[in-house]
Amino acid sequence: MIERLKLWWTDRSAREKLMLSFLAEIVLVGVLWFGIYVPLSHALLDARESYKASVTRYYGAVTKTQKLRMLAREGASVGKGDLRGMLTGSAAAAGFTVENAQARGDGSVLVSIPSARFGSLFGWIADMEKQHILLESATFTPADPAGTLSFSGIFTESRAAARP
C-alpha cells in the first residue's frame, strides 16, 4: 500500500506536488482549528460561566447564613412578626375555618377552630411544629358532626429555630 502511494507521488509533477502539499496544510490547519481549538475554547468558556454561577450561589448562601446568625444573636426569629397571619393562613390552607386568632402580649397567639376532623387537625399541628411553631396548651372538645373536634390552643414560636 505504501509502495503504491510512493509510486503515485513520484508520478506527480512538481506543480501538482506543491498544490497537494498546500491542500494538506489547509486540511491540517482546519482539523486543528475546528477539531481541537474551537471545542476546547467552548469548554473553557462553559467552565468559566459555571464557576461564576457556583461562586454567586456560594456567596449568596454565605450572606443568608450570616444574616440568620445575626438575627439569632439579636434574639429574633424568622417570621416572628406575623405568627398570627401564618397560623390563620396555614389553617385555611389545611381546610379549617378559624373562628378566632388573637395575638397575645407575650408573642403567642390564641387560635380557635370550631370544627375539624381529628386526623387533619393533628396533622396541621405537626406541620406547625415542623415550622418551629409550638402548641403550648390546647383544649379539645367533641363537636356536633360525629368524628369532629372543636379546638382552642395557644401557639408560640420556638426560640430554638433562631439559634445557629
N, C-alpha and C positions, 0 to 999 in steps of 0.2 A: 504494500500500500504506500509506504513512504517512498519507495523507488518510483512508483507511478507519479507521485506529487513532484519529486525532483525532476523527473523527465518532463512533466507538464510545465514546470517553472523554467527550465532551460529552453524550452521551445518558445517562450515568450520573448518579445523584442524588448529592448531597453525602455522604450516609451511605455509599453504595457506593464513592465515590472514597476516602473515609477508610479503609474496610475494605481496599480493594485496595492502598492505599499502605502500610498496616500489614503486609499479607501480603508485599509486595515487600521491605520492610525485613527481615522474618523470613527470607525466602529468601536475601537478600544476606548476612545475618549467618551463616546456615547454610553457604552456599558458602564464605565467607571462613574460617569455623572449620574445617569438615571438609575443605575443598579446599586450604587453604594452611597454616593454623596447625598442625593435627594432623600432617600429613606432615612438615613442617619440624621440629617438635619431636621426632618419632620419629627422623628422620635425624640430628639433633644428638645425641640420646641414644646412637644406634648409633655415631656417630663418637667420642664420649667413651669408650665401652666399648672400641672398637677401639684407641684411643690408649692407654688404660690397659694393655691386653694387650700392645701393642707395647713400651711402656716397661718393663713387667715382664720381657718376653723380652730386651730390650736389656741391662738391668741384670743379669739372670741370666747372660748371656753375658760381660759385663764382669767379673763376680765370678769365673766359671770361668777366664777368661783370667788374671786376677790371681793366682789360686791356682796355676795351671800355671806362670806366670812365677816365682812364689815358690819352687815346687818345683825349677824349673830352676836358680835361683840357689843353692839349697842343695845341688845336685848329685844330687838324687833323680830318679828317672824313674818314670813312671806304671806301676803294676803290678809293680814290682821285687821285692816280697816274695814273689810266688807265681809265679815263672818256671817252676819245675818243674811246678806244677799246670796252668799254661797250656799247656805243651808236651804233657803227657800227655793233657789234655782235648781239645786240638785234634787230636792224633794219633788218639785214639779216635773223634772225630767224623769224621775222614777215612777211618776203617775200618782203621786199623793196630792191631796188638797190641804194646804197649810192654812189652818184656821187662825193661828196667831204665831208671830215670830217677833219676840220682844227682846231688844238688846238690854242687857243689864249693866250696871255701873262697873262691875269687876271684869268686863270684857267677855262675859259669857252671853249666851242667847237662849232664851226660853222658847221652845218650839212646841206647838200643839197641832196634832193631826187627828181629826175626828174619826176617821175610819180608814184602816189599812189591813191588808192581809198579813198574816203572821210572817211567812217566809220572805215576802217582799220588804217588809219593814226592817227585819233583822239584816237582810242583805244590804239595805240602804245604810243602816247604822255601821255595818262592817266596812262599806265603801268610804264612809266619812272617817273612820279610824285609819284607813289606809292613807288618807289625805291629812293625817295628824289632827283631826278634829275629834275630840274625845267626848263621850257621853258621861257626864258627871253623875247625874241622877235621872231616874226615869219612873214614870207611872204608867202601867198598862192596865186597861180595863176592857172587858168584853164589850163589843159594840153590837148594835141591833142585827145586822145581817150575820148569819152564822159563819164562823171562821174568820171574823174580822176583829180588830182591836182598836181601841181609842188610845192614843199615845200622847204623853206630855213629858218632855225631857229638857234638861239643861245641857247644852253643848259648850265646850271651851276649846280653844286652840292649844295644842301641845307646845310647850316650850322646847321640847327635845327636837322638834322639827327645825328649829333655828340654829342649833349648835352645829359647828363644823365637824 
